[in-house]
Amino acid sequence: MHTTLRASVSILALLTALMTASACRWVKPVAGAETVDLVPANLVGSCAEIGGVTVSALDKVGFLERHEDEVQEDLASLAKNHAVERGGDTIVRASKLENGEQKFLIYKCQEAGHSDTQAIQPASDSNTAAETVPYEG
């Protein structure tokens, strides 16, 4: 009976750990990432497009799928980190979330001394090369 109880406790502990891990966010923002805005594409018409980045994050932990909102938040955090590294201050989702991966476009919208994202005209379509960056956590 003790072996069965010990096995049940071990399985319960493993399931609890997996469920807890599947709810975690693992992306640490770099300095300045908190100032990068995530906006809809129609708000970057007067902004300078810097480029694009495709980021990925774990969408499953073991056999458990992570909640889509948590994966989206991790992906946005990764994209904001890349925007900071490339001199951008604004990001736009350029694709749908698929298999833990999503493309973002990076823009420079704020001029020195201005704190608001400029939103004058809808953005034009462009074919920007994107860099794929896997999450290593």
C-alpha positions in Angstrom: 0.0 0.0 0.0 2.9 2.4 0.7 4.3 1.9 -2.7 0.9 2.8 -4.3 0.6 5.8 -2.1 4.1 7.0 -2.9 3.6 6.5 -6.6 0.3 8.5 -6.4 2.0 11.3 -4.5 4.9 11.4 -7.0 2.4 11.6 -9.9 0.5 14.3 -8.2 3.7 16.3 -7.5 4.8 15.9 -11.2 1.4 17.1 -12.5 1.4 20.1 -10.1 4.9 21.0 -11.3 3.9 20.7 -15.0 0.8 22.8 -14.4 2.7 25.5 -12.6 5.5 25.6 -15.2 2.9 25.8 -18.0 1.5 29.0 -16.4 4.9 30.7 -16.1 6.3 33.5 -18.1 10.0 33.1 -18.8 11.0 36.2 -20.7 13.0 38.8 -18.9 12.8 42.3 -20.3 16.0 44.1 -21.2 16.5 47.7 -19.9 14.2 50.0 -21.9 11.8 47.3 -23.1 9.1 48.8 -20.8 9.1 51.9 -23.0 8.4 50.0 -26.3 4.7 50.1 -27.3 2.8 47.3 -28.9 0.2 48.9 -31.2 -2.1 47.9 -34.1 -0.7 48.3 -37.6 -3.0 51.3 -38.4 -1.1 53.4 -35.8 2.3 53.4 -37.3 1.7 55.3 -40.6 4.1 58.1 -39.9 6.7 55.9 -38.2 10.0 54.7 -39.7 10.0 50.9 -40.1 13.3 49.5 -38.8 12.7 45.8 -39.7 11.1 42.7 -38.5 11.8 39.8 -36.2 10.2 36.4 -35.8 10.3 35.2 -32.2 9.3 31.9 -30.6 8.5 30.7 -27.2 7.4 27.4 -25.7 3.7 26.8 -26.3 3.7 23.5 -24.4 5.3 22.2 -21.2 5.4 18.4 -21.4 2.0 17.4 -22.6 0.3 20.5 -21.3 -0.4 23.5 -23.6 0.3 26.9 -22.2 -2.5 29.5 -22.3 -2.4 31.5 -25.5 -2.4 34.8 -23.7 0.7 33.8 -21.8 2.5 32.7 -24.9 1.5 36.0 -26.6 2.9 38.0 -23.7 6.2 36.2 -23.9 6.4 36.7 -27.6 5.6 40.4 -27.2 8.3 40.7 -24.5 10.9 39.1 -26.8 9.9 41.4 -29.7 10.2 44.4 -27.3 13.7 43.3 -26.3 14.7 43.1 -30.0 13.2 46.5 -30.7 15.3 48.0 -27.9 18.4 46.3 -29.4 17.6 47.7 -32.8 16.7 51.2 -31.8 12.9 50.8 -32.1 10.2 52.1 -29.8 7.1 50.5 -31.2 6.2 46.9 -32.4 3.3 45.6 -34.4 2.1 42.0 -34.7 2.7 41.0 -38.3 1.4 37.5 -38.2 -0.8 35.2 -36.1 0.6 33.1 -33.3 1.4 29.7 -34.8 3.2 26.8 -33.0 4.7 29.3 -30.4 6.0 31.6 -33.2 5.0 35.0 -34.3 6.4 37.8 -36.5 6.6 41.4 -35.3 7.6 44.6 -37.2 9.7 47.1 -35.4 9.3 50.9 -35.8 10.8 54.1 -34.6 7.8 56.4 -33.9 9.0 58.7 -31.2 11.3 61.6 -32.0 13.6 62.9 -29.3 11.6 64.9 -26.8 8.3 63.3 -27.8 6.6 60.7 -25.7 3.6 59.7 -27.7 3.5 57.3 -30.6 2.6 59.3 -33.7 -0.5 58.0 -35.5 -1.2 60.0 -38.6 -1.6 57.6 -41.6 -2.1 53.9 -42.0 1.1 52.0 -42.6 1.9 50.9 -46.1 2.6 47.3 -46.9 6.2 46.3 -47.3 8.3 43.2 -47.6 10.7 43.5 -44.8 13.2 40.7 -44.1 12.7 39.2 -40.7 15.2 37.5 -38.4 14.0 34.3 -36.7 15.1 34.2 -33.1 14.4 31.1 -31.0 13.7 31.4 -27.3 16.4 29.9 -25.3 15.2 29.6 -21.7 
